[in-house]
Amino acid sequence: EEPDEVVPSQETTADNRAKVAQLRREFDARAQVRRAKEKLRVDVLLRVSELLAMLLFLGGSLFVVFFFPTLAHRTYFSENALLVNSANPDYGQSDAMVAQTVLEQ
């Protein structure tokens, strides 16, 4: 014998719909909480990284201010190196002659 088909009653269908709706509401609530926690984590990470960057900048600045005279002892930097058009990037005939004599030696 084949078993009879079970047809759900109207009450069972309504109960199932109510349960599904309740589960969806719970799932949506959990998803909202999860998104809020993720957003909070990102905000905290951004603030911590900004604070860390500021502390590193200030620490490096203080290091340079206090230790530069010691580290740069007897170091000379010519301001002429900063002049515009002070260097000639093209090689001339005299440069080629110097290179030729160096190669011949």
C-alpha positions as CSV (number, residue, x, y, z in Angstrom):
1,E,0.0,0.0,0.0
2,E,1.1,3.5,-0.7
3,P,1.0,6.0,2.1
4,D,-1.6,8.7,1.9
5,E,-0.3,12.2,1.1
6,V,-0.1,14.4,4.1
7,V,-1.8,17.7,3.4
8,P,-0.9,20.3,6.0
9,S,-3.8,22.0,7.6
10,Q,-4.3,25.8,7.4
11,E,-3.3,26.1,11.1
12,T,0.1,24.3,10.4
13,T,0.8,26.5,7.4
14,A,0.0,29.7,9.4
15,D,2.2,28.5,12.2
16,N,5.1,27.7,9.8
17,R,4.7,31.2,8.3
18,A,4.8,32.8,11.7
19,K,7.9,30.8,12.6
20,V,9.6,31.7,9.4
21,A,8.8,35.4,9.9
22,Q,10.1,35.2,13.4
23,L,13.4,33.6,12.3
24,R,13.8,36.2,9.6
25,R,13.4,39.0,12.2
26,E,15.9,37.3,14.4
27,F,18.3,36.9,11.5
28,D,17.9,40.5,10.5
29,A,18.5,41.7,14.1
30,R,21.7,39.6,14.3
31,A,22.9,40.9,11.0
32,Q,22.3,44.5,12.1
33,V,24.3,43.8,15.3
34,R,27.1,42.2,13.3
35,R,27.3,45.2,10.9
36,A,27.3,47.6,13.8
37,K,30.2,45.7,15.4
38,E,32.2,45.7,12.2
39,K,31.6,49.4,11.7
40,L,32.8,50.0,15.3
41,R,35.9,47.9,14.7
42,V,36.7,50.0,11.5
43,D,36.2,53.2,13.4
44,V,38.4,52.1,16.3
45,L,41.1,50.9,13.8
46,L,41.0,54.3,12.0
47,R,41.4,56.3,15.2
48,V,44.2,54.1,16.5
49,S,46.1,54.4,13.2
50,E,45.6,58.2,13.2
51,L,46.9,58.3,16.8
52,L,49.9,56.1,15.9
53,A,50.8,58.1,12.9
54,M,50.7,61.3,14.9
55,L,52.8,59.9,17.7
56,L,55.4,58.5,15.1
57,F,55.5,61.9,13.4
58,L,56.0,63.8,16.7
59,G,58.6,61.3,17.9
60,G,60.6,61.5,14.6
61,S,60.4,65.3,14.8
62,L,61.7,65.4,18.3
63,F,64.5,63.0,17.4
64,V,65.6,65.2,14.5
65,V,65.4,68.4,16.6
66,F,67.4,67.0,19.6
67,F,69.8,64.7,17.8
68,F,70.5,66.3,14.5
69,P,73.4,68.4,15.7
70,T,75.0,65.3,17.1
71,L,74.3,63.2,14.0
72,A,75.3,65.9,11.5
73,H,78.7,66.7,13.1
74,R,81.1,68.2,10.6
75,T,78.6,67.7,7.7
76,Y,78.3,70.4,5.1
77,F,75.5,70.9,2.7
78,S,75.9,73.5,0.0
79,E,73.0,75.7,-0.8
80,N,74.4,76.0,-4.3
81,A,73.2,72.4,-5.0
82,L,69.6,73.7,-4.8
83,L,70.0,76.4,-7.5
84,V,68.0,75.9,-10.6
85,N,70.1,75.2,-13.8
86,S,73.3,75.0,-11.8
87,A,74.1,71.6,-13.3
88,N,74.7,70.8,-17.0
89,P,73.3,67.3,-17.8
90,D,74.7,67.2,-21.3
91,Y,78.1,65.8,-22.2
92,G,80.3,68.0,-24.3
93,Q,83.4,67.5,-26.4
94,S,85.7,68.0,-23.5
95,D,83.9,65.2,-21.5
96,A,84.3,62.9,-24.5
97,M,88.1,63.6,-24.7
98,V,88.5,62.9,-21.0
99,A,86.7,59.6,-21.3
100,Q,88.8,58.7,-24.3
101,T,92.1,59.4,-22.5
102,V,90.9,57.3,-19.5
103,L,90.0,54.4,-21.8
104,E,93.4,54.6,-23.5
105,Q,95.3,54.3,-20.2
